[in-house]
Amino acid sequence: MRKLLNIILIIFLCLILVNNQEAQAYINPGSGSYIFQTIIGGILGIIALFKKLFMSLLNLFGIKKSSAEDEQEDE
Amino acid sequence: MNNTSYKDPAGFVFCLDGVVYRQINNCAKKDYDLLINSGLYKKLAENKMLISHEEVCIEKEPDANAYKYIKPEQIKYISYPYEWAFSALKDAALLTLKIQKTALKYGMTLKDASAYNIQFLEGKPVFIDTLSFEEYEQNTPWKAYGQFCRHFLAPLALMSYTDINLNKLLITNIDGIPLDLAQKLLPAMAKLNFGVLTHIVLHSLSQKTFEDKKQSCAKSAKMSMFELESLLNSLENTVRGLKFPDIYTEWGNYYENTNYSDESFSEKKTIISHFINKVEPSSLCDLGSNRGDFARIASERNIKTIAFDIDPVAIEDNYRHVKKHKETNILPLLQDFNNPSPAIGFMNDERADFCSRFECDMVMALALIHHLAISNNLPFDNIARFFSTLGKYLVIEFVPKEDSKVQILLSSREDIFDKYDTENFESIFGTYFEILEKFNIKNSQRVLYLMRRK
C-alpha cells in the first residue's frame, strides 16, 4: 500500500517537473533546488499530516503503535 | 586567513602563534548576537554539537570590519569527508540535520550544510562553523538543501548502493557530488528507495527542468515551517536508512589470516607498548592500523591517535568500535599511502593535503613497508624520507622477503627487488633515523624497530 502511494507520488512529481513551463528569469541549478524543495516539502507535509490523522484514528479505536514503529514508517 | 574562509563575508578563520581564531565581521553582528542571545549557542555547545568558543581580544592590525574575535576549542587534526568511515559520514549528516532542527526552534537556520563544517573531536562529530547560523525568515525554504544532498546524501547513497569507495568522488567534486552524476551511478535498486529517489533522482531532474529556463523568481518560493520540518524528517529517515554494504575486502579479516601465532601477536603488542612507554609521545599516527588493535595501545594511554588504513571495512569496523566504547583519543581515517589525500580547491589551497595535516610525535608503520616497497616499487630512501617528514619517532616493522605475505606479493610479478633486505633497510633508514632499539618477533621473521629522526 505504502509502495503504491510512493509510486503515485513519484508520477505526480514527475508530471509537475516536466510540465513546469512558467518562465521569467534565468535560474541556476541552486535555485532549482530551492524551488524543488518547496514542491517536495509540500507533498511531504501532506503525507505527514495524513499520517498524524491516521495515527490519531488508530489511537481513537484503541489500536496503538509504538513510537519506534512510527519512526520506521515515517517517509 | 584560513584557506577557505574568504568565501564567507561574515568573517574568517586565522591562525596566530599556532592558535586558531575566528573574526566576526560587522555584517554578521546581528546573526552572531542572535546565536548567543537566543540560547542556541549554549544549547548546542553544551551538547557538544557545536564547537565551543570564548570571545577574546586580539592584538593585531585594526580591522574596521571586525566586530568580535572568538577562540574556538582547538582541534589538533583536521580530516575531510573523503577520509571518513561510512558511519562517520552518516553521523556527520545526522548532526547537521539535528543542528538545523534545533536552530529552527530558536528562530535560526543553517545557511550552509557543507560536510567540511564538521570535524571529529573526542570520537564524535562536531559542527565547527559558528558563522553558519542566520536568522530564520518565516516561510522560506532551506538554502542549504541542495548542498546537503551533494555533500552527504549523494556520497552515502553511492557508498551504500554502488561502491563503498565512491566517497572518493568528493575529492574531485569539492562542493559535493553533483546530483546528476550521482543518479547516473546509482543502480536501479537504489531508485526504489523513496528518499534516494526524491532527494537525489527527482532533485537532479528538477535542476535540469529549472535551469536555462525563465522561471518565477526562486526567492519568492514559500515553504511553511511544517513543510520544512517534514523535509528535514524525510532527509533524516533517508540518511538513517542507508546501510553499510555487505562486502568482503582483502583486509576485513586480516587478523584471522595473519602469519602471527597468538604468542607472536601478544609479543608484538608488548614490544610496541615498551616503545610507546619509552618515548611517551603526545600524538601518534598508525599508518596501517587495520581495525586499530595496535593504535589502541597508544590511545588507551591518552595519546591523541589517528588510525589510518586503506580498507573501508577496517575503518568502518574501527569507527564502530570507537562509538561503542565511547573512545575519545582515536580517530580512524581512510588513507592510501601510495596516493595520499591531495590538496584540492581553488589554487589547490582550500583543503590541505595529507602531509601538511598529520604531523605527530610518533609514526607507526607496522607490516606496511612491503606494500610500499614491493607493491608500488618505492625505494627505501623515498619511504624513509616520507616517514621522517611525519614524525620525530618511528616504530616500523620490517617484513623480509622470506615472509609468506611478501611471497604472495611476489608470486604475481617478477622479483626486481634485489635490495629489499634487512641490511639495506637498516642502512638507508639509518640516513634519516637513528635506530634506538630492534626486536626480532618470536616465531616470525619480522623485526620491530624504534627509530628517532636525525
Chai-1 contact restraints between the chains, C-beta under 6 A:
chainA,res_idxA,chainB,res_idxB,connection_type,confidence,min_distance_angstrom,max_distance_angstrom,comment,restraint_id
A,N6,B,F194,contact,1.0,0.0,6.0,A-B,restraint_1
A,L13,B,L202,contact,1.0,0.0,6.0,A-B,restraint_2
A,L17,B,L205,contact,1.0,0.0,6.0,A-B,restraint_3
A,L17,B,S206,contact,1.0,0.0,6.0,A-B,restraint_4
A,L17,B,T209,contact,1.0,0.0,6.0,A-B,restraint_5
A,N20,B,T209,contact,1.0,0.0,6.0,A-B,restraint_6
A,E22,B,S216,contact,1.0,0.0,6.0,A-B,restraint_7
A,A23,B,K213,contact,1.0,0.0,6.0,A-B,restraint_8
A,A23,B,K214,contact,1.0,0.0,6.0,A-B,restraint_9
A,A23,B,Q215,contact,1.0,0.0,6.0,A-B,restraint_10
A,Q24,B,K214,contact,1.0,0.0,6.0,A-B,restraint_11
A,Q24,B,S216,contact,1.0,0.0,6.0,A-B,restraint_12
A,A25,B,K214,contact,1.0,0.0,6.0,A-B,restraint_13
A,I27,B,F210,contact,1.0,0.0,6.0,A-B,restraint_14
A,I27,B,Q215,contact,1.0,0.0,6.0,A-B,restraint_15
A,I27,B,A218,contact,1.0,0.0,6.0,A-B,restraint_16
A,P29,B,Q207,contact,1.0,0.0,6.0,A-B,restraint_17
A,P29,B,E211,contact,1.0,0.0,6.0,A-B,restraint_18
A,G30,B,G146,contact,1.0,0.0,6.0,A-B,restraint_19
A,S31,B,A218,contact,1.0,0.0,6.0,A-B,restraint_20
A,G32,B,S206,contact,1.0,0.0,6.0,A-B,restraint_21
A,G32,B,Q207,contact,1.0,0.0,6.0,A-B,restraint_22
A,G32,B,F210,contact,1.0,0.0,6.0,A-B,restraint_23
A,G32,B,E211,contact,1.0,0.0,6.0,A-B,restraint_24
A,S33,B,Y145,contact,1.0,0.0,6.0,A-B,restraint_25
A,S33,B,G146,contact,1.0,0.0,6.0,A-B,restraint_26
A,Y34,B,P141,contact,1.0,0.0,6.0,A-B,restraint_27
A,Y34,B,A218,contact,1.0,0.0,6.0,A-B,restraint_28
A,Y34,B,A221,contact,1.0,0.0,6.0,A-B,restraint_29
A,I35,B,F210,contact,1.0,0.0,6.0,A-B,restraint_30
A,I35,B,A218,contact,1.0,0.0,6.0,A-B,restraint_31
A,I35,B,A221,contact,1.0,0.0,6.0,A-B,restraint_32
A,F36,B,H203,contact,1.0,0.0,6.0,A-B,restraint_33
A,F36,B,S206,contact,1.0,0.0,6.0,A-B,restraint_34
A,Q37,B,P141,contact,1.0,0.0,6.0,A-B,restraint_35
A,Q37,B,Y145,contact,1.0,0.0,6.0,A-B,restraint_36
A,Q37,B,L231,contact,1.0,0.0,6.0,A-B,restraint_37
A,T38,B,P141,contact,1.0,0.0,6.0,A-B,restraint_38
A,T38,B,A221,contact,1.0,0.0,6.0,A-B,restraint_39
A,T38,B,M223,contact,1.0,0.0,6.0,A-B,restraint_40
A,I40,B,T198,contact,1.0,0.0,6.0,A-B,restraint_41
A,G41,B,M223,contact,1.0,0.0,6.0,A-B,restraint_42
A,G41,B,E227,contact,1.0,0.0,6.0,A-B,restraint_43
A,G41,B,L231,contact,1.0,0.0,6.0,A-B,restraint_44
A,G42,B,E227,contact,1.0,0.0,6.0,A-B,restraint_45
A,L44,B,S230,contact,1.0,0.0,6.0,A-B,restraint_46
A,L44,B,L231,contact,1.0,0.0,6.0,A-B,restraint_47
A,L44,B,S234,contact,1.0,0.0,6.0,A-B,restraint_48
A,G45,B,F226,contact,1.0,0.0,6.0,A-B,restraint_49
A,G45,B,E227,contact,1.0,0.0,6.0,A-B,restraint_50
A,G45,B,S230,contact,1.0,0.0,6.0,A-B,restraint_51
A,A48,B,S230,contact,1.0,0.0,6.0,A-B,restraint_52
A,D74,B,N237,contact,1.0,0.0,6.0,A-B,restraint_53
A,E75,B,F194,contact,1.0,0.0,6.0,A-B,restraint_54
A,E75,B,N237,contact,1.0,0.0,6.0,A-B,restraint_55
